[in-house]
Amino acid sequence: MKYAIITGASKGLGEAVAKRLIREQIAVVSVSRTENKEIKSLALEQGIDYKHFSCNLSLEKEVQEVFMEIAHCIFQKNPQEILLFNNAGMIEPIQKVGHLDQTPVIGNIQVNLIAPILITNLFFSKAQLTNTKVTVVNVTSGAAVRSIEGWSVYCSSKAGLNMFTQTAAIEQAEMNNNNTIIAFSPGVMDTNMQETIRSSNKEAFKDLDQFKEYKEKNMLLQADVVANALVDLVLGGNVESGRVYNIKELLK
């Protein structure tokens, strides 16, 4: 059986991906600070194996402990394939350099970059011992490839995630195994992250009016549309390891 692990599964893109995968009869492990009851109910209704783990991805020790437990639970079931969606993300701090607070800076790097690295490392390591195929999807951003005033930390962490993805893909190919790792840029979606952006300060983020306009003019992508495109890509069997995919390519 296929198993999917989804971080940040309680809302937004993570929730939409989880629901789609359950409908595809893929077992789901949800990871977030709070559990989404709709996902749990859908899994029960569909008769699909589902488990939720509470985890604060900004805490390194907690990430290590929780994902060791998840790996133990899944690998003992001899899965056909493991799909790992490193989806959880943090936009804060939205502030110019020189006015940044240390705590949110560290939290951003922990959630957006360090957690995906640690989780991917663990599952690639375990896969070597069991011959299980692991497919990793790192959710990135267009901010990884362009500078946005007020988003220095977010841009940097997502750029780092892209480079980690590309480097890990080269390494896995050299090892001649079946593992695949990609990054996926979902575009501007109607999620809680957008609410956070719209509630920021214009002195810290000069593009604030533009992001408010996205909402006012219904220019934001719906999470389920993006999730369906991503899942179609992953389940389609033609994923190019190391590639950074953009939602615009998939919705053509």
C-alpha positions in Angstrom: 0.0 0.0 0.0 1.1 3.6 -0.6 1.4 5.9 2.4 1.5 9.7 2.3 2.9 11.9 5.1 1.8 15.5 4.9 3.1 18.3 7.1 0.8 21.3 7.7 -2.1 19.0 6.9 -4.7 20.8 9.0 -5.5 23.5 6.5 -4.8 25.1 3.1 -2.9 23.1 0.6 -2.0 20.3 3.0 -5.6 19.7 3.9 -6.6 19.6 0.2 -3.8 17.2 -0.7 -4.7 14.9 2.2 -8.4 14.7 1.2 -7.5 14.0 -2.5 -5.1 11.3 -1.5 -7.6 9.6 0.8 -10.1 9.6 -2.2 -7.3 7.9 -4.2 -7.2 5.1 -1.5 -3.8 6.2 -0.2 -3.1 5.9 3.5 -2.5 9.3 5.1 -0.3 10.5 8.0 -1.2 14.0 9.0 1.3 16.2 10.8 0.4 19.5 12.3 -0.1 21.2 15.6 -3.9 20.6 15.5 -5.8 17.8 13.8 -8.3 18.4 11.0 -11.4 16.4 11.9 -12.8 16.5 8.3 -9.7 14.6 7.1 -10.2 12.0 9.9 -13.9 11.6 9.0 -13.2 11.3 5.3 -10.6 8.5 6.0 -13.2 6.6 8.1 -15.8 7.0 5.5 -13.4 5.7 2.8 -12.1 2.9 5.0 -8.5 4.3 4.6 -5.7 4.0 7.2 -5.2 7.4 8.8 -3.2 8.7 11.7 -2.5 12.2 13.0 0.7 13.3 14.8 0.9 16.6 16.6 4.2 18.3 16.0 5.7 21.8 16.2 8.1 21.9 13.3 10.0 24.8 14.7 11.3 22.5 17.5 14.2 20.4 16.2 13.9 17.8 19.0 10.2 17.4 18.5 10.7 16.9 14.8 13.3 14.2 15.3 11.1 12.3 17.9 7.8 12.5 16.0 9.2 11.5 12.7 11.2 8.6 14.1 7.9 7.3 15.4 6.2 7.9 12.1 9.0 6.1 10.2 8.8 3.2 12.6 5.0 2.9 12.2 5.1 3.1 8.4 8.2 1.0 7.5 7.0 -2.0 9.6 4.0 -2.2 7.3 6.2 -2.8 4.2 4.8 0.0 2.2 4.8 -0.1 -1.6 5.8 3.6 -1.7 6.0 6.6 0.7 4.9 10.0 -0.5 6.4 12.7 1.7 4.9 16.2 1.3 7.0 18.8 3.2 4.2 21.3 2.9 4.2 23.3 6.2 5.5 26.8 5.8 5.9 30.0 7.7 5.9 33.5 6.1 6.8 35.5 9.2 8.7 37.6 9.9 7.5 40.2 7.4 10.0 42.9 8.2 13.0 44.7 6.7 16.5 43.7 7.7 17.6 45.8 10.6 14.2 45.5 12.2 14.0 41.6 12.5 13.3 39.8 15.8 15.5 36.8 16.4 12.7 34.3 17.4 10.6 34.4 14.3 13.8 34.4 12.1 14.9 31.1 13.7 11.4 29.7 13.6 11.1 30.5 9.9 14.3 28.7 9.0 13.4 25.8 11.3 10.0 25.2 9.7 10.8 26.1 6.0 14.2 24.6 5.7 15.6 22.6 8.6 12.5 20.4 9.2 12.2 19.3 5.5 16.0 18.5 5.5 15.8 16.4 8.7 12.6 14.6 7.6 13.9 13.8 4.1 17.2 12.7 5.5 15.4 10.3 7.9 13.2 8.7 5.3 15.9 8.4 2.6 18.1 6.7 5.3 15.3 4.2 6.3 14.4 3.5 2.7 18.0 2.3 2.0 17.4 -0.5 4.5 14.1 -1.6 3.2 14.2 -1.0 -0.6 11.1 1.2 -0.3 10.6 3.9 -2.9 10.3 7.4 -1.3 8.9 10.4 -3.3 9.5 13.8 -1.6 7.6 16.9 -2.5 9.0 20.1 -1.0 6.6 22.9 -1.2 8.5 26.0 -2.2 7.6 29.5 -3.5 8.2 31.9 -6.3 9.9 34.0 -3.6 12.8 31.5 -3.7 13.9 32.9 -7.1 13.1 36.6 -6.7 13.8 39.2 -4.0 10.8 40.6 -2.2 11.3 43.5 0.2 10.2 42.5 3.7 10.5 38.8 2.9 14.3 38.3 3.2 14.0 35.4 5.6 11.2 33.7 3.7 12.9 34.2 0.3 16.2 32.8 1.8 14.6 29.7 3.4 12.7 28.8 0.2 15.8 29.4 -1.9 17.6 27.0 0.4 14.9 24.4 0.1 15.2 24.6 -3.7 18.9 24.0 -3.6 18.5 21.2 -1.1 16.0 19.5 -3.4 18.2 19.8 -6.4 21.3 18.6 -4.6 19.6 15.6 -2.9 18.2 14.6 -6.3 21.7 14.4 -7.8 22.9 12.3 -4.8 20.0 9.9 -5.0 20.6 9.4 -8.8 24.3 8.7 -8.0 23.2 6.0 -5.5 21.1 4.4 -8.2 17.9 4.0 -6.2 14.3 4.7 -6.9 13.9 7.7 -4.7 12.6 11.0 -6.2 12.6 14.5 -4.8 11.0 17.6 -6.3 10.1 21.1 -5.3 6.7 22.5 -6.1 5.7 26.2 -6.2 1.9 26.5 -5.7 1.5 30.1 -6.7 -0.7 32.6 -4.8 -3.4 30.7 -3.0 -6.4 31.7 -0.9 -5.0 30.4 2.4 -4.2 31.6 5.9 -0.7 32.6 4.8 -2.3 35.2 2.5 -4.3 36.5 5.4 -1.1 36.9 7.4 0.5 38.8 4.4 -2.5 41.1 4.1 -2.4 42.0 7.8 1.2 43.0 7.6 2.5 46.6 7.8 3.1 48.6 4.6 6.3 50.0 6.1 7.6 46.5 6.4 6.2 45.2 3.1 5.8 47.6 0.3 3.8 45.2 -2.0 1.0 45.0 0.6 -1.6 46.7 -1.7 -0.9 44.3 -4.5 -1.6 41.3 -2.3 -4.8 42.9 -1.0 -5.8 43.4 -4.6 -5.3 39.6 -5.3 -8.1 38.9 -2.8 -10.4 41.8 -3.8 -10.3 40.8 -7.5 -10.6 37.0 -6.9 -7.1 36.4 -8.3 -6.1 33.8 -5.7 -6.0 30.1 -6.6 -8.2 27.8 -4.6 -6.2 25.2 -2.6 -8.1 22.2 -4.0 -7.3 23.2 -7.6 -3.6 23.4 -6.7 -3.7 20.2 -4.7 -5.4 18.3 -7.6 -2.7 19.5 -10.0 0.1 18.4 -7.7 -1.4 15.0 -6.9 -2.0 14.4 -10.6 1.7 15.1 -11.2 2.9 12.9 -8.4 0.7 10.0 -9.2 1.2 10.3 -12.9 4.6 8.5 -12.7 6.6 11.0 -14.9 8.1 13.2 -12.2 11.6 14.5 -13.0 13.7 14.3 -9.8 15.4 17.5 -8.9 13.0 19.7 -10.8 11.3 22.7 -9.4 7.7 22.6 -10.7 5.5 25.6 -10.9 1.7 25.5 -10.7 1.5 27.6 -13.9 3.0 24.7 -15.9 0.5 22.2 -14.5 -2.6 24.3 -15.1 -1.9 25.0 -18.8 
